[in-house]
Amino acid sequence: MRQLPSPRGSVSELLLGALAGRPGELPPVNPERVADPLADEDLNLSLYLCYELHYRGLPGVDDRWEWNPSLLRLRSLLEEQFEEALKDAVPLRKEAVASDQIDVALREIAAQEGASLSSYVRGRATLEQVKEFLVHRSAYQLKEADPHCWAIPRLHGAPKAALVEVEADEYGGGRPDWIHAELFGRAMRALGLDPTYGAYLELIPAVTLATVNQMSLFGLHRRWRGAIVGHLALFEMTSSIPNRRYADGLRRLGFSGDATLFFDEHVEADAVHEQIAGHDLAGGVVEAEPELLDDVLFGAATVLALDGVLGGQVLEAWSAGRSALRIPLS
């Protein structure tokens, strides 16, 4: 990220103003209740900035802000609204599922897939729309695996080993040029986009930031360790087919090589990860901590819920001939 984004409301304006200075006490603030916390620009940008302090930091911002008590109090108030909205969108399920049947329960959730952005990209998307798709995905893919890594010290035994096995592949198995985030950057570069981490934050709308904030919320809170496991498991179990479609769409537009490598790699890798994530990781967590069953299923269901909202908004914009970004790339 080369520079801080513009504020999108009173909370992000206050936050960005404070972050530009020395760490200190934030002014007392009680964020207003918003109608839709999962789509509110101000709330999601503010949360994203708070969380980013735990990842690569923010340009020109003192790293001591990361654990500043007044900033954490503000983040907690924002998280409260965001978390309530997630529970409204995906009510916690109360059901009995044996640990060796978790992968079956996850497949049932996956079968509820909504609007298919990948099918549109494969068959109809223009080059400009595919570029927009990559910009949306860059919010997560350029930090791929990082949010889920927060769960590693919170697990033990077989589930920890399964999680590390999946994450090791995401980080290239020890090969820096094969880190999946790097592969995605190469795809962006091949289409003439800027692969710099956070380069397009100004353009990315709240519904996209919400999909990343959701992972950060689950990953950074130990009480949500079941949800981050369910999130990763569902993500790995449902990504092979969409990634094949994305690669096909790029080839339809005449691209290959670096442009398709990220997606082709995920077709193969996630087919392997599917069994590990569903049975060994999610099933292993529920076997070790049965009380986390509902959270695992909740985390999985929120993947489809938020991706469905994002996909629907993107397809609606494209069908109307509009950009699906806050500010068009052109």
Backbone hydrogen bonds in HBPLUS format (Angstrom, degrees):
<---DONOR---> <-ACCEPTOR-->    atom                        ^
c    i                          cat <-CA-CA->   ^        H-A-AA   ^      H-
h    n   atom  resd res      DA  || num        DHA   H-A  angle D-A-AA Bond
n    s   type  num  typ     dist DA aas  dist angle  dist       angle   num
A0013-GLU N   A0009-GLY O   2.97 MM   4  5.99 144.6  2.10 145.0 155.9     1
A0014-LEU N   A0010-SER O   3.03 MM   4  6.16 158.9  2.08 141.0 145.8     2
A0015-LEU N   A0011-VAL O   2.89 MM   4  6.11 165.0  1.91 153.5 158.2     3
A0016-LEU N   A0012-SER O   2.89 MM   4  5.86 168.0  1.90 143.3 147.1     4
A0017-GLY N   A0013-GLU O   3.03 MM   4  6.06 154.0  2.10 142.2 149.7     5
A0018-ALA N   A0014-LEU O   3.01 MM   4  6.24 153.6  2.08 146.7 153.5     6
A0019-LEU N   A0015-LEU O   2.90 MM   4  6.11 163.9  1.92 156.4 160.9     7
A0021-GLY N   A0018-ALA O   2.98 MM   3  5.59 162.9  2.01 118.3 123.9     8
A0039-ALA N   A0036-ASP O   2.96 MM   3  5.55 164.1  1.98 121.7 127.0     9
A0044-ASN N   A0040-ASP O   3.08 MM   4  6.11 167.8  2.09 151.3 155.2    10
A0045-LEU N   A0041-GLU O   2.99 MM   4  6.02 161.0  2.03 149.6 155.0    11
A0046-SER N   A0042-ASP O   3.04 MM   4  6.08 161.7  2.07 146.0 151.8    12
A0047-LEU N   A0043-LEU O   2.93 MM   4  6.15 163.3  1.96 151.4 156.0    13
A0048-TYR N   A0044-ASN O   2.92 MM   4  5.95 160.6  1.96 142.2 148.3    14
A0049-LEU N   A0045-LEU O   2.93 MM   4  6.16 158.9  1.98 152.8 157.3    15
A0050-CYS N   A0046-SER O   3.03 MM   4  6.29 160.6  2.07 149.6 154.9    16
A0051-TYR N   A0047-LEU O   2.89 MM   4  6.13 164.1  1.91 157.6 161.7    17
A0052-GLU N   A0048-TYR O   2.85 MM   4  5.97 148.3  1.95 144.6 154.1    18
A0054-HIS N   A0051-TYR O   2.83 MM   3  5.58 159.5  1.87 122.3 128.7    19
A0055-TYR N   A0052-GLU O   3.00 MM   3  5.01 151.8  2.09 101.9 110.9    20
A0057-GLY N   A0052-GLU O   3.01 MM   5  5.53 145.3  2.14 162.1 151.6    21
A0061-VAL N   A0058-LEU O   3.11 MM   3  5.39 162.2  2.14 133.7 132.0    22
A0065-TRP N   A0062-ASP O   3.07 MM   3  6.01 172.1  2.08 127.2 129.6    23
A0066-GLU N   A0063-ASP O   3.09 MM   3  5.79 162.0  2.13 117.9 122.8    24
A0068-ASN N   A0065-TRP O   3.10 MM   3  4.91 171.2  2.11 108.2 110.1    25
A0071-LEU N   A0068-ASN O   3.13 MM   3  5.37 121.1  2.49 104.3 118.7    26
A0072-LEU N   A0068-ASN O   2.99 MM   4  6.25 158.3  2.03 157.9 164.9    27
A0073-ARG N   A0069-PRO O   2.94 MM   4  6.19 143.2  2.08 142.8 152.7    28
A0074-LEU N   A0070-SER O   3.16 MM   4  6.42 156.5  2.22 140.6 145.8    29
A0075-ARG N   A0071-LEU O   2.89 MM   4  6.17 164.2  1.91 151.5 156.3    30
A0076-SER N   A0072-LEU O   2.91 MM   4  6.04 152.1  1.99 140.9 148.1    31
A0077-LEU N   A0073-ARG O   3.17 MM   4  6.49 150.6  2.26 145.2 151.7    32
A0077-LEU N   A0074-LEU O   3.11 MM   3  5.25 119.6  2.49  99.1 113.4    33
A0078-LEU N   A0074-LEU O   3.10 MM   4  6.46 155.9  2.16 153.1 159.8    34
A0079-GLU N   A0075-ARG O   2.78 MM   4  6.01 158.2  1.83 153.3 160.2    35
A0080-GLU N   A0076-SER O   2.97 MM   4  6.12 145.7  2.09 141.4 149.9    36
A0082-PHE N   A0078-LEU O   3.07 MM   4  6.32 166.7  2.09 151.9 156.1    37
A0083-GLU N   A0079-GLU O   2.74 MM   4  5.77 167.4  1.75 156.2 159.2    38
A0084-GLU N   A0080-GLU O   3.09 MM   4  6.18 158.3  2.14 141.5 147.5    39
A0085-ALA N   A0081-GLN O   3.04 MM   4  6.26 153.9  2.11 146.8 153.7    40
A0086-LEU N   A0082-PHE O   3.03 MM   4  6.36 149.1  2.13 145.4 153.9    41
A0087-LYS N   A0083-GLU O   3.03 MM   4  6.35 158.5  2.08 150.8 155.9    42
A0088-ASP N   A0084-GLU O   2.93 MM   4  6.21 141.8  2.08 142.2 153.3    43
A0089-ALA N   A0085-ALA O   2.93 MM   4  6.14 152.1  2.01 144.9 152.3    44
A0090-VAL N   A0086-LEU O   2.81 MM   4  5.97 150.9  1.89 148.7 157.3    45
A0101-GLN N   A0098-ALA O   2.83 MM   3  5.22 160.0  1.87 117.3 122.4    46
A0102-ILE N   A0099-SER O   3.47 MM   3  5.41 169.7  2.49 103.6 104.7    47
A0104-VAL N   A0101-GLN O   3.09 MM   3  5.23 123.8  2.42  98.3 112.5    48
A0105-ALA N   A0101-GLN O   3.05 MM   4  6.45 157.8  2.10 152.3 158.4    49
A0106-LEU N   A0102-ILE O   2.86 MM   4  6.14 153.9  1.92 153.8 161.5    50
A0107-ARG N   A0103-ASP O   3.02 MM   4  6.21 146.5  2.14 137.5 146.0    51
A0108-GLU N   A0104-VAL O   3.05 MM   4  6.39 146.6  2.16 145.4 154.4    52
A0109-ILE N   A0105-ALA O   3.14 MM   4  6.49 149.1  2.24 142.2 150.0    53
A0110-ALA N   A0106-LEU O   2.88 MM   4  6.17 158.7  1.93 147.7 154.0    54
A0111-ALA N   A0107-ARG O   2.98 MM   4  6.15 137.0  2.17 140.5 150.7    55
A0112-GLN N   A0109-ILE O   3.05 MM   3  5.65 164.8  2.07 117.8 122.5    56
A0113-GLU N   A0110-ALA O   3.30 MM   3  5.90 139.2  2.48 125.0 123.9    57
A0120-TYR N   A0116-SER O   3.40 MM   4  6.68 154.2  2.47 139.7 146.0    58
A0121-VAL N   A0117-LEU O   2.99 MM   4  6.29 160.9  2.03 151.9 157.0    59
A0122-ARG N   A0118-SER O   2.94 MM   4  6.12 158.1  1.98 146.7 152.9    60
A0123-GLY N   A0119-SER O   3.12 MM   4  6.28 157.8  2.17 145.2 149.9    61
A0124-ARG N   A0120-TYR O   2.75 MM   4  5.32 162.7  1.77 153.2 157.5    62
A0125-ALA N   A0120-TYR O   3.03 MM   5  5.96 148.7  2.14 142.9 144.1    63
A0130-VAL N   A0126-THR O   2.94 MM   4  6.25 153.9  2.01 152.0 159.4    64
A0131-LYS N   A0127-LEU O   2.97 MM   4  6.24 153.8  2.04 149.7 156.9    65
A0132-GLU N   A0128-GLU O   3.01 MM   4  6.32 152.5  2.08 141.8 149.3    66
A0133-PHE N   A0129-GLN O   2.89 MM   4  6.17 153.4  1.96 145.8 153.3    67
A0134-LEU N   A0130-VAL O   3.01 MM   4  6.33 155.6  2.07 148.3 153.6    68
A0135-VAL N   A0131-LYS O   3.02 MM   4  6.34 150.8  2.11 146.9 155.1    69
A0136-HIS N   A0132-GLU O   2.94 MM   4  6.29 162.8  1.97 157.1 160.6    70
A0137-ARG N   A0133-PHE O   2.96 MM   4  6.22 168.4  1.97 153.9 156.8    71
A0138-SER N   A0134-LEU O   2.87 MM   4  5.93 134.6  2.08 140.1 152.1    72
A0138-SER N   A0135-VAL O   3.22 MM   3  5.08 128.6  2.50  91.9 105.4    73
A0139-ALA N   A0136-HIS O   3.34 MM   3  6.08 155.5  2.40 115.8 120.7    74
A0140-TYR N   A0137-ARG O   3.10 MM   3  5.82 144.0  2.23 118.8 125.9    75
A0141-GLN N   A0137-ARG O   2.81 MM   4  5.85 162.9  1.84 167.8 162.5    76
A0142-LEU N   A0138-SER O   3.29 MM   4  5.35 162.2  2.33 124.0 127.3    77
A0143-LYS N   A0140-TYR O   2.80 MM   3  5.45 159.6  1.84 122.9 129.9    78
A0144-GLU N   A0141-GLN O   3.18 MM   3  4.52 163.4  2.21  99.0  98.9    79
A0146-ASP N   A0143-LYS O   2.95 MM   3  5.68 150.3  2.04 140.0 149.6    80
A0149-CYS N   A0145-ALA O   3.11 MM   4  6.28 134.3  2.33 149.5 162.3    81
A0149-CYS N   A0146-ASP O   3.09 MM   3  5.21 135.6  2.30 101.5 114.0    82
A0151-ALA N   A0148-HIS O   3.07 MM   3  5.82 160.6  2.11 117.3 122.9    83
A0152-ILE N   A0149-CYS O   3.01 MM   3  5.46 154.5  2.08 114.5 121.5    84
A0154-ARG N   A0151-ALA O   2.93 MM   3  5.12 144.3  2.06 108.4 119.9    85
A0155-LEU N   A0152-ILE O   3.30 MM   3  5.62 170.9  2.31 113.5 116.2    86
A0161-ALA N   A0157-GLY O   3.12 MM   4  6.45 159.8  2.16 153.0 159.1    87
A0162-ALA N   A0158-ALA O   2.94 MM   4  6.20 155.4  2.00 153.2 160.0    88
A0163-LEU N   A0159-PRO O   2.92 MM   4  6.13 160.8  1.96 150.7 155.6    89
A0164-VAL N   A0160-LYS O   2.92 MM   4  6.15 165.4  1.94 154.9 158.8    90
A0165-GLU N   A0161-ALA O   2.97 MM   4  6.13 148.9  2.07 141.1 149.8    91
A0166-VAL N   A0162-ALA O   3.11 MM   4  6.43 158.9  2.16 149.6 153.8    92
A0167-GLU N   A0163-LEU O   2.89 MM   4  6.11 170.9  1.90 156.8 159.8    93
A0168-ALA N   A0164-VAL O   2.80 MM   4  5.80 151.6  1.88 145.5 152.7    94
A0170-GLU N   A0166-VAL O   3.26 MM   4  6.64 154.6  2.32 144.5 151.8    95
A0171-TYR N   A0167-GLU O   2.99 MM   4  6.30 141.2  2.14 148.6 159.1    96
A0173-GLY N   A0168-ALA O   2.82 MM   5  5.18 154.3  1.88 159.5 150.8    97
A0172-GLY N   A0169-ASP O   2.96 MM   3  5.07 155.7  2.02 112.7 112.8    98
A0180-HIS N   A0170-GLU O   2.93 MM  10  5.40 165.7  1.95 150.9 155.7    99
A0175-ARG N   A0172-GLY O   3.01 MM   3  4.99 160.6  2.05 106.5 112.7   100
A0178-TRP N   A0175-ARG O   2.87 MM   3  5.34 159.7  1.91 119.0 125.6   101
A0179-ILE N   A0176-PRO O   3.36 MM   3  5.49 171.2  2.37 107.2 109.1   102
A0182-GLU N   A0179-ILE O   2.88 MM   3  5.23 123.9  2.20 106.7 121.7   103
A0183-LEU N   A0179-ILE O   2.99 MM   4  6.40 151.0  2.08 150.2 159.5   104
A0184-PHE N   A0180-HIS O   2.95 MM   4  6.23 151.5  2.03 145.3 152.5   105
A0185-GLY N   A0181-ALA O   3.04 MM   4  6.29 151.7  2.12 139.4 147.1   106
A0186-ARG N   A0182-GLU O   2.97 MM   4  6.30 146.8  2.09 146.0 154.9   107
A0187-ALA N   A0183-LEU O   3.05 MM   4  6.40 145.1  2.17 141.5 150.8   108
A0187-ALA N   A0184-PHE O   3.07 MM   3  5.00 118.7  2.47  92.6 107.9   109
A0188-MET N   A0184-PHE O   2.99 MM   4  6.36 155.9  2.05 151.4 157.6   110
A0189-ARG N   A0185-GLY O   2.95 MM   4  6.19 160.7  1.99 147.4 152.7   111
A0190-ALA N   A0186-ARG O   2.94 MM   4  6.08 151.7  2.02 142.8 150.3   112
A0191-LEU N   A0188-MET O   3.08 MM   3  5.31 137.4  2.27 101.1 112.9   113
A0193-LEU N   A0188-MET O   2.82 MM   5  4.95 160.4  1.86 147.3 141.9   114
A0192-GLY N   A0189-ARG O   2.99 MM   3  5.04 161.7  2.03 109.4 111.9   115
A0199-ALA N   A0196-THR O   3.00 MM   3  5.30 156.9  2.06 139.5 134.8   116
A0201-LEU N   A0198-GLY O   3.34 MM   3  5.37 170.2  2.35 113.4 112.4   117
A0203-LEU N   A0200-TYR O   2.91 MM   3  5.38 138.6  2.09 112.6 123.9   118
A0204-ILE N   A0200-TYR O   3.19 MM   4  6.38 136.5  2.39 150.9 163.3   119
A0326-ARG N   A0203-LEU O   2.81 MM 123  4.95 159.7  1.85 162.1 155.7   120
A0208-THR N   A0205-PRO O   3.14 MM   3  5.64 135.6  2.35 109.6 120.4   121
A0209-LEU N   A0205-PRO O   3.13 MM   4  6.49 163.1  2.16 150.8 156.0   122
A0210-ALA N   A0206-ALA O   2.77 MM   4  5.94 147.6  1.87 154.4 163.5   123
A0211-THR N   A0208-THR O   3.08 MM   3  5.42 131.6  2.32 104.4 116.0   124
A0212-VAL N   A0209-LEU O   3.07 MM   3  5.26 132.4  2.30 100.8 113.5   125
A0213-ASN N   A0209-LEU O   2.80 MM   4  6.07 163.8  1.83 157.1 162.7   126
A0214-GLN N   A0210-ALA O   2.91 MM   4  5.92 152.0  1.99 144.1 150.3   127
A0216-SER N   A0212-VAL O   3.03 MM   4  6.38 160.2  2.07 153.4 159.3   128
A0217-LEU N   A0213-ASN O   2.81 MM   4  5.97 160.6  1.85 153.2 158.3   129
A0218-PHE N   A0214-GLN O   3.10 MM   4  6.33 168.1  2.11 148.5 151.1   130
A0219-GLY N   A0215-MET O   2.80 MM   4  5.90 163.4  1.83 150.3 156.0   131
A0220-LEU N   A0216-SER O   2.88 MM   4  5.77 158.4  1.93 149.6 153.7   132
A0224-TRP N   A0221-HIS O   2.91 MM   3  5.50 158.0  1.96 117.7 124.9   133
A0225-ARG N   A0222-ARG O   2.99 MM   3  5.20 152.1  2.07 123.6 119.8   134
A0227-ALA N   A0224-TRP O   3.00 MM   3  5.15 118.4  2.39  99.5 114.7   135
A0228-ILE N   A0224-TRP O   3.08 MM   4  6.47 155.7  2.14 158.0 164.2   136
A0229-VAL N   A0225-ARG O   3.20 MM   4  6.32 150.8  2.29 140.1 147.6   137
A0230-GLY N   A0226-GLY O   2.95 MM   4  6.22 160.1  1.99 147.5 153.1   138
A0231-HIS N   A0227-ALA O   2.80 MM   4  5.98 152.5  1.88 146.4 154.6   139
A0232-LEU N   A0228-ILE O   3.05 MM   4  6.21 166.3  2.07 143.4 146.0   140
A0233-ALA N   A0229-VAL O   2.92 MM   4  6.10 165.4  1.94 153.4 158.1   141
A0234-LEU N   A0230-GLY O   2.98 MM   4  6.08 169.7  1.99 150.1 152.6   142
A0235-PHE N   A0231-HIS O   2.97 MM   4  6.08 159.2  2.01 148.6 155.2   143
A0236-GLU N   A0232-LEU O   2.89 MM   4  6.09 163.6  1.91 155.3 158.6   144
A0237-MET N   A0233-ALA O   2.95 MM   4  6.09 147.9  2.05 144.6 154.2   145
A0238-THR N   A0234-LEU O   3.11 MM   4  6.14 122.7  2.46 142.8 154.3   146
A0243-ASN N   A0239-SER O   2.99 MM   4  5.96 160.4  2.03 150.7 156.7   147
A0244-ARG N   A0240-SER O   3.03 MM   4  6.27 146.3  2.15 145.7 154.9   148
A0245-ARG N   A0241-ILE O   3.08 MM   4  6.42 153.9  2.15 150.4 157.5   149
A0246-TYR N   A0242-PRO O   2.89 MM   4  6.24 155.5  1.95 152.0 158.9   150
A0247-ALA N   A0243-ASN O   3.01 MM   4  6.19 162.1  2.05 145.7 150.2   151
A0248-ASP N   A0244-ARG O   2.93 MM   4  6.17 155.7  1.99 145.5 152.6   152
A0249-GLY N   A0245-ARG O   2.84 MM   4  6.10 152.5  1.91 149.2 156.8   153
A0250-LEU N   A0246-TYR O   3.02 MM   4  6.33 154.1  2.09 149.1 155.3   154
A0251-ARG N   A0247-ALA O   2.98 MM   4  6.26 157.8  2.03 149.3 155.4   155
A0252-ARG N   A0248-ASP O   2.86 MM   4  6.10 149.0  1.95 145.2 154.3   156
A0253-LEU N   A0249-GLY O   3.23 MM   4  6.50 138.0  2.42 136.4 146.3   157
A0253-LEU N   A0250-LEU O   3.09 MM   3  5.15 128.5  2.37  95.5 108.8   158
A0255-PHE N   A0250-LEU O   2.94 MM   5  5.29 164.0  1.96 142.8 139.4   159
A0254-GLY N   A0251-ARG O   2.91 MM   3  4.90 160.0  1.95 105.6 110.6   160
A0259-ALA N   A0256-SER O   3.16 MM   3  5.36 140.8  2.32 138.6 128.9   161
A0260-THR N   A0257-GLY O   3.13 MM   3  5.73 139.5  2.31 114.1 123.1   162
A0261-LEU N   A0257-GLY O   2.97 MM   4  5.92 134.8  2.18 152.0 165.6   163
A0264-ASP N   A0260-THR O   2.88 MM   4  6.06 167.4  1.90 164.9 169.2   164
A0265-GLU N   A0261-LEU O   2.84 MM   4  5.89 160.3  1.88 153.5 158.8   165
A0266-HIS N   A0262-PHE O   3.18 MM   4  6.42 147.5  2.29 139.4 147.4   166
A0267-VAL N   A0263-PHE O   3.12 MM   4  6.42 137.4  2.31 142.3 153.3   167
A0267-VAL N   A0264-ASP O   3.22 MM   3  5.19 130.1  2.48  94.1 107.1   168
A0269-ALA N   A0265-GLU O   2.83 MM   4  5.99 173.1  1.83 158.1 159.3   169
A0270-ASP N   A0266-HIS O   2.99 MM   4  5.33 153.8  2.06 124.5 133.0   170
A0272-VAL N   A0269-ALA O   3.05 MM   3  5.36 130.5  2.31 102.1 114.5   171
A0273-HIS N   A0269-ALA O   2.88 MM   4  6.20 161.9  1.91 148.6 154.7   172
A0274-GLU N   A0270-ASP O   2.86 MM   4  5.70 139.0  2.03 135.1 143.3   173
A0277-ALA N   A0273-HIS O   2.70 MM   4  5.74 176.5  1.70 169.0 169.8   174
A0278-GLY N   A0274-GLU O   3.03 MM   4  5.98 162.1  2.06 143.1 148.6   175
A0279-HIS N   A0275-GLN O   3.03 MM   4  5.78 161.7  2.06 142.5 148.2   176
A0280-ASP N   A0276-ILE O   2.98 MM   4  4.96 113.7  2.43 115.9 133.4   177
A0281-LEU N   A0276-ILE O   2.84 MM   5  6.18 150.5  1.93 160.7 167.0   178
A0282-ALA N   A0277-ALA O   2.95 MM   5  6.09 173.3  1.96 152.2 154.2   179
A0283-GLY N   A0278-GLY O   3.31 MM   5  6.38 137.8  2.50 123.8 135.4   180
A0285-VAL N   A0281-LEU O   2.88 MM   4  6.07 152.4  1.96 149.9 156.5   181
A0286-VAL N   A0282-ALA O   3.15 MM   4  6.42 164.4  2.18 150.8 154.2   182
A0287-GLU N   A0283-GLY O   2.95 MM   4  6.14 149.8  2.04 144.3 153.3   183
A0288-ALA N   A0284-GLY O   2.97 MM   4  6.14 155.7  2.03 144.6 150.8   184
A0289-GLU N   A0285-VAL O   2.74 MM   4  5.83 155.5  1.80 151.8 159.6   185
A0292-LEU N   A0289-GLU O   2.89 MM   3  5.79 169.9  1.90 134.0 136.7   186
A0293-LEU N   A0290-PRO O   3.20 MM   3  5.70 167.1  2.21 120.1 120.9   187
A0296-VAL N   A0292-LEU O   2.93 MM   4  6.18 157.2  1.98 160.4 167.1   188
A0297-LEU N   A0293-LEU O   3.10 MM   4  6.43 165.8  2.12 159.7 162.2   189
A0298-PHE N   A0294-ASP O   2.88 MM   4  6.02 150.0  1.97 142.0 151.4   190
A0299-GLY N   A0295-ASP O   2.84 MM   4  6.01 167.8  1.85 153.9 156.1   191
A0300-ALA N   A0296-VAL O   3.11 MM   4  6.34 154.0  2.18 143.8 150.8   192
A0301-ALA N   A0297-LEU O   2.95 MM   4  6.14 161.9  1.98 148.0 152.9   193
A0302-THR N   A0298-PHE O   2.97 MM   4  6.21 149.3  2.07 154.1 162.1   194
A0303-VAL N   A0300-ALA O   3.15 MM   3  5.54 140.0  2.32 105.3 115.7   195
A0305-ALA N   A0301-ALA O   3.08 MM   4  6.32 158.4  2.13 148.6 155.4   196
A0306-LEU N   A0302-THR O   3.02 MM   4  6.03 178.0  2.02 149.7 150.0   197
A0307-ASP N   A0303-VAL O   2.96 MM   4  5.99 161.5  2.00 150.0 156.0   198
A0308-GLY N   A0304-LEU O   2.79 MM   4  5.65 144.1  1.92 137.1 146.7   199
A0309-VAL N   A0305-ALA O   3.16 MM   4  6.45 152.5  2.24 141.5 147.9   200
A0310-LEU N   A0306-LEU O   2.95 MM   4  6.19 169.3  1.96 154.7 157.6   201
A0311-GLY N   A0307-ASP O   2.76 MM   4  5.84 168.4  1.77 148.3 152.4   202
A0312-GLY N   A0308-GLY O   2.91 MM   4  5.94 157.6  1.96 142.5 148.9   203
A0313-GLN N   A0309-VAL O   3.05 MM   4  6.26 160.1  2.09 149.5 154.2   204
A0314-VAL N   A0310-LEU O   2.94 MM   4  6.16 161.9  1.97 156.9 162.2   205
A0315-LEU N   A0311-GLY O   2.95 MM   4  6.06 170.7  1.96 152.1 154.9   206
A0316-GLU N   A0312-GLY O   2.94 MM   4  6.00 151.8  2.02 142.1 150.5   207
A0317-ALA N   A0313-GLN O   3.03 MM   4  6.18 159.9  2.08 144.9 149.7   208
A0318-TRP N   A0314-VAL O   2.97 MM   4  6.24 167.0  1.99 154.9 158.5   209
A0319-SER N   A0315-LEU O   2.88 MM   4  5.94 159.4  1.92 146.3 152.2   210
A0320-ALA N   A0316-GLU O   3.14 MM   4  6.29 138.4  2.32 138.2 148.4   211
A0320-ALA N   A0317-ALA O   3.15 MM   3  5.19 128.7  2.43  95.4 108.9   212
A0322-ARG N   A0317-ALA O   2.79 MM   5  4.95 160.8  1.83 154.9 148.2   213
A0321-GLY N   A0318-TRP O   2.97 MM   3  4.97 159.0  2.01 104.4 110.5   214
